[in-house]
Amino acid sequence: MKKGTYITLMTAFIFIVMCVVSPWIPAQSAAAATKELILDEAGLLSSQEVEELNALANKYSAERETDLIVITTNNEEQITDELFTENYYDEQAPGYDKPHGNAVILTLDMYNRTVYVGGFYKGEDYVTNSRAEEITAQIAPYLSDGNYSQAFEKYLTMAYEYLGDKPLDEDSGTGSTYPGSNSGSNSGTSSGNYPSGGSNANPENILFNTWFQLAVSVVIGGIVVGIMAYNSGGRVTVNRATYEDSGASSVVDRGDRYIRTTVTKTKIERNNNNGGGGGGGGTTRGGHSHSGSSRSF
């Protein structure tokens, strides 16, 4: 191989690798800054639990570009959990990349024994009213048993998975609930419609590993450059058609014919345990729209 050709191929290889890797660099840089996302004002967690949950919340928040926040409070003001959440968002201005940005907030009100989950901006789009109700339904048993750390970890995992899976239209009447749920589709304004594609995502999957992604990009680049090198010596112009006698071929024609598409629907019954869900979305006094669900435990 000539020196000029070698240099050209290596330049192409480096360019391809950089194009594949560069989209991942901002996400990894954003993950470097650690935020205080677990605010245990009611003193329900040990210092180790706060540290572990905060690390998980920061990891998931960076990957979904949405702050995932937990607040526990004794609620001295004795206001509703939804109003408490709205006031916190207005006054503290959380957000992944800017004040009053993307966020999902869980508020645990120990005075009223209720839990509220609300989504703002991207959080509102992905953690809809029905999805927020699904989260509160699944974590309520942990809260009733005093397993607060497990409840918060479950919330973080569910919110993370929902944020990676764009929901279907909540008025469409189709979709599926979170895996393992007994709550089924919701009534009223929340219909419990979630696409099944992303709800089985595993945050620890190797596909999310940075080094795996880099390795794949190098392999892809190597394959592309290898093909370029193989073809650099000239191209064979003789093919099947060169010697084929199309007039003597015994194959006349072949085709597929589309007939119909059949769609079936199955109603999913709901189990109304753990005090029942309520609340819903709204708008803060500062004018920020949000989704939400409240549940007693």
C-alpha positions as CSV (number, residue, x, y, z in Angstrom):
1,M,0.0,0.0,0.0
2,K,1.3,3.4,-1.0
3,K,2.2,5.9,1.8
4,G,-0.3,8.4,0.6
5,T,-3.1,5.9,0.6
6,Y,-2.2,4.7,4.1
7,I,-2.3,8.3,5.5
8,T,-5.7,8.9,3.8
9,L,-7.1,5.7,5.4
10,M,-5.8,6.5,8.9
11,T,-7.2,10.0,8.6
12,A,-10.6,8.6,7.6
13,F,-10.5,6.1,10.5
14,I,-9.7,8.8,13.1
15,F,-12.5,11.0,11.7
16,I,-15.1,8.2,11.9
17,V,-14.2,7.4,15.5
18,M,-14.5,11.0,16.6
19,C,-17.9,11.4,14.9
20,V,-19.2,8.3,16.8
21,V,-17.7,9.3,20.2
22,S,-18.3,13.0,20.2
23,P,-22.1,12.8,21.0
24,W,-21.3,11.0,24.3
25,I,-18.8,13.6,25.6
26,P,-21.2,16.3,26.8
27,A,-23.3,13.7,28.7
28,Q,-20.3,12.4,30.5
29,S,-19.1,15.9,31.3
30,A,-22.5,16.9,32.7
31,A,-22.4,13.8,34.9
32,A,-19.2,15.0,36.6
33,A,-21.0,17.7,38.7
34,T,-22.6,16.2,41.8
35,K,-25.8,17.9,43.0
36,E,-27.7,17.5,46.2
37,L,-30.8,15.8,45.0
38,I,-31.8,13.8,48.1
39,L,-33.2,16.3,50.7
40,D,-34.0,14.4,53.8
41,E,-35.5,17.2,55.9
42,A,-37.6,14.7,58.0
43,G,-34.5,12.7,58.9
44,L,-35.8,9.3,57.6
45,L,-32.5,8.1,56.1
46,S,-29.1,7.3,57.4
47,S,-26.1,9.2,56.0
48,Q,-25.0,6.2,54.0
49,E,-28.5,5.8,52.4
50,V,-28.5,9.5,51.5
51,E,-25.1,9.2,49.9
52,E,-26.0,6.1,47.9
53,L,-29.3,7.5,46.8
54,N,-27.8,10.8,45.8
55,A,-25.1,9.1,43.7
56,L,-27.9,7.1,41.9
57,A,-30.0,10.2,41.5
58,N,-27.1,12.1,39.9
59,K,-26.3,9.2,37.6
60,Y,-29.8,8.9,36.3
61,S,-30.4,12.6,36.1
62,A,-27.3,13.1,33.9
63,E,-28.3,10.3,31.6
64,R,-31.8,11.6,31.2
65,E,-30.9,15.3,31.4
66,T,-33.6,15.8,34.1
67,D,-33.1,16.4,37.8
68,L,-34.6,13.5,39.8
69,I,-35.2,14.9,43.3
70,V,-36.4,13.5,46.6
71,I,-37.7,15.7,49.4
72,T,-38.9,14.5,52.8
73,T,-40.6,17.0,55.1
74,N,-42.5,17.2,58.4
75,N,-44.5,20.0,56.7
76,E,-44.7,22.5,59.5
77,E,-46.8,24.8,57.3
78,Q,-49.4,22.0,57.0
79,I,-50.0,22.6,53.3
80,T,-50.8,20.0,50.7
81,D,-48.0,17.9,49.2
82,E,-48.7,19.3,45.8
83,L,-48.5,22.9,47.0
84,F,-45.3,22.1,48.9
85,T,-43.8,20.7,45.6
86,E,-44.9,23.7,43.6
87,N,-43.5,26.1,46.1
88,Y,-40.2,24.3,46.2
89,Y,-39.9,24.4,42.4
90,D,-40.8,28.1,42.3
91,E,-38.4,29.1,45.1
92,Q,-35.5,26.8,44.6
93,A,-35.6,26.7,40.7
94,P,-34.2,23.2,40.2
95,G,-33.4,22.0,36.7
96,Y,-30.9,19.8,35.0
97,D,-29.1,22.5,32.9
98,K,-30.8,25.7,33.9
99,P,-33.0,27.2,36.7
100,H,-36.6,26.1,36.4
101,G,-35.6,23.3,34.0
102,N,-36.3,19.6,33.5
103,A,-37.2,18.0,36.8
104,V,-39.1,15.2,38.5
105,I,-39.8,15.7,42.2
106,L,-41.0,13.3,44.9
107,T,-42.3,14.9,48.0
108,L,-42.8,12.7,51.1
109,D,-45.1,14.6,53.5
110,M,-44.8,13.0,57.0
111,Y,-47.4,15.3,58.5
112,N,-50.3,14.2,56.2
113,R,-48.7,10.8,55.5
114,T,-48.9,11.3,51.7
115,V,-46.4,11.1,48.8
116,Y,-46.5,13.3,45.7
117,V,-44.6,12.9,42.4
118,G,-44.6,15.7,40.0
119,G,-42.9,16.3,36.6
120,F,-41.8,19.7,35.2
121,Y,-41.0,20.4,31.5
122,K,-39.4,17.2,30.1
123,G,-40.5,15.6,33.4
124,E,-44.1,16.6,32.6
125,D,-43.9,15.2,29.1
126,Y,-42.5,11.8,30.1
127,V,-43.7,11.3,33.7
128,T,-47.3,12.1,32.9
129,N,-50.2,12.1,35.4
130,S,-50.8,8.4,34.9
131,R,-47.2,7.5,35.1
132,A,-46.8,9.5,38.2
133,E,-49.8,7.6,39.7
134,E,-48.1,4.4,38.7
135,I,-45.0,5.4,40.6
136,T,-46.8,6.4,43.8
137,A,-48.8,3.1,43.6
138,Q,-45.7,1.0,43.5
139,I,-43.7,2.8,46.2
140,A,-46.7,3.2,48.7
141,P,-46.2,-0.4,50.2
142,Y,-42.5,0.4,50.9
143,L,-43.5,3.7,52.6
144,S,-46.2,2.0,54.7
145,D,-43.6,-0.5,56.0
146,G,-41.1,2.3,56.7
147,N,-38.7,1.1,54.0
148,Y,-38.0,4.6,52.8
149,S,-34.7,4.0,51.1
150,Q,-36.2,1.2,49.0
151,A,-39.2,3.4,48.1
152,F,-36.9,6.2,46.9
153,E,-34.7,3.8,44.9
154,K,-37.8,2.4,43.2
155,Y,-39.0,5.9,42.3
156,L,-35.6,6.8,40.8
157,T,-35.5,3.7,38.7
158,M,-39.1,4.1,37.4
159,A,-38.7,7.8,36.7
160,Y,-35.4,7.0,34.9
161,E,-37.0,4.4,32.7
162,Y,-40.1,6.5,31.9
163,L,-37.8,9.4,30.9
164,G,-36.2,7.2,28.3
165,D,-39.6,6.1,26.8
166,K,-41.8,8.7,25.2
167,P,-45.4,8.0,26.3
168,L,-48.3,7.4,23.9
169,D,-51.2,9.8,23.7
170,E,-53.0,9.4,27.1
171,D,-56.4,9.7,25.2
172,S,-55.6,6.9,22.8
173,G,-56.9,4.1,25.0
174,T,-53.9,1.9,24.3
175,G,-50.6,1.1,26.0
176,S,-49.3,-0.9,28.9
177,T,-48.4,-0.3,32.5
178,Y,-45.1,-0.5,34.3
179,P,-43.7,-4.1,34.5
180,G,-45.0,-5.9,37.6
181,S,-47.8,-3.4,38.2
182,N,-51.2,-4.4,39.6
183,S,-52.8,-1.0,39.1
184,G,-53.5,-1.4,35.4
185,S,-55.1,1.5,33.5
186,N,-56.2,4.5,35.5
187,S,-59.6,6.1,35.5
188,G,-60.7,9.7,35.1
189,T,-58.1,11.9,33.3
190,S,-55.3,9.4,33.6
191,S,-55.6,6.3,31.5
192,G,-52.3,4.5,32.3
193,N,-51.1,4.4,28.8
194,Y,-47.4,3.6,28.4
195,P,-45.6,2.0,25.5
196,S,-44.1,-1.3,26.3
197,G,-40.8,-0.7,24.4
198,G,-38.8,1.2,27.0
199,S,-40.3,0.1,30.3
200,N,-38.0,-3.0,30.4
201,A,-34.9,-0.9,30.1
202,N,-32.0,-1.9,32.4
203,P,-30.0,1.1,33.6
204,E,-27.0,-1.2,34.3
205,N,-27.1,-2.6,30.7
206,I,-23.6,-2.8,29.1
207,L,-25.0,-0.7,26.3
208,F,-25.0,2.3,28.6
209,N,-21.3,1.7,29.5
210,T,-19.0,4.4,28.1
211,W,-16.1,2.1,27.4
212,F,-18.4,-0.3,25.6
213,Q,-19.6,2.5,23.4
214,L,-16.1,3.6,22.6
215,A,-15.1,0.0,21.8
216,V,-18.0,-0.3,19.4
217,S,-17.2,3.0,17.7
218,V,-13.6,1.8,17.1
219,V,-14.8,-1.5,15.7
220,I,-17.2,0.3,13.4
221,G,-14.5,2.7,12.2
222,G,-12.1,-0.2,11.6
223,I,-14.7,-2.1,9.5
224,V,-15.4,1.0,7.4
225,V,-11.7,1.7,6.8
226,G,-11.1,-2.0,6.1
227,I,-13.8,-1.9,3.4
228,M,-12.2,1.2,2.0
229,A,-8.8,-0.4,1.9
230,Y,-10.2,-3.6,0.3
231,N,-11.8,-1.6,-2.5
232,S,-8.8,0.7,-3.0
233,G,-7.2,-1.9,-5.3
234,G,-9.9,-1.7,-8.0
235,R,-13.4,-3.1,-8.4
236,V,-14.5,-6.3,-10.1
237,T,-17.0,-5.4,-12.9
238,V,-18.1,-8.9,-13.7
239,N,-21.2,-10.0,-12.0
240,R,-24.1,-12.6,-12.3
241,A,-25.8,-10.7,-15.0
242,T,-22.7,-10.9,-17.3
243,Y,-23.3,-14.6,-18.1
244,E,-27.0,-14.8,-17.3
245,D,-29.4,-15.7,-20.1
246,S,-32.6,-14.0,-18.8
247,G,-34.6,-15.3,-21.7
248,A,-34.0,-18.9,-20.8
249,S,-34.6,-18.5,-17.0
250,S,-37.3,-20.7,-15.5
251,V,-38.2,-18.2,-12.8
252,V,-41.0,-16.0,-14.1
253,D,-42.2,-13.8,-11.2
254,R,-42.6,-13.7,-7.4
255,G,-44.4,-11.4,-5.2
256,D,-46.1,-10.9,-1.8
257,R,-49.6,-9.8,-1.3
258,Y,-50.8,-7.8,1.8
259,I,-54.2,-9.0,3.0
260,R,-55.1,-7.3,6.3
261,T,-54.0,-6.1,9.8
262,T,-55.9,-7.2,12.9
263,V,-55.7,-5.3,16.2
264,T,-57.1,-6.7,19.5
265,K,-57.6,-4.8,22.8
266,T,-57.6,-6.3,26.3
267,K,-58.9,-4.3,29.3
268,I,-56.5,-4.3,32.3
269,E,-58.3,-4.3,35.7
270,R,-57.0,-2.1,38.4
271,N,-56.3,-3.0,42.0
272,N,-57.1,0.0,44.3
273,N,-54.9,-0.7,47.2
274,N,-52.6,1.6,49.3
275,G,-55.1,4.4,50.0
276,G,-55.8,5.2,46.3
277,G,-54.3,7.8,44.1
278,G,-55.3,11.4,43.5
279,G,-54.1,14.9,42.8
280,G,-52.9,15.5,39.3
281,G,-51.1,18.1,37.3
282,G,-51.4,21.8,37.5
283,T,-49.5,25.1,37.4
284,T,-47.4,26.7,40.1
285,R,-47.9,30.3,41.3
286,G,-44.8,31.1,39.2
287,G,-46.5,29.8,36.1
288,H,-44.7,26.5,35.6
289,S,-47.0,23.6,34.4
290,H,-46.5,20.2,35.8
291,S,-47.9,16.7,35.9
292,G,-48.5,14.8,39.2
293,S,-50.1,12.3,41.5
294,S,-50.7,12.1,45.3
295,R,-51.2,9.0,47.4
296,S,-51.6,8.3,51.1
297,F,-49.6,5.5,52.8
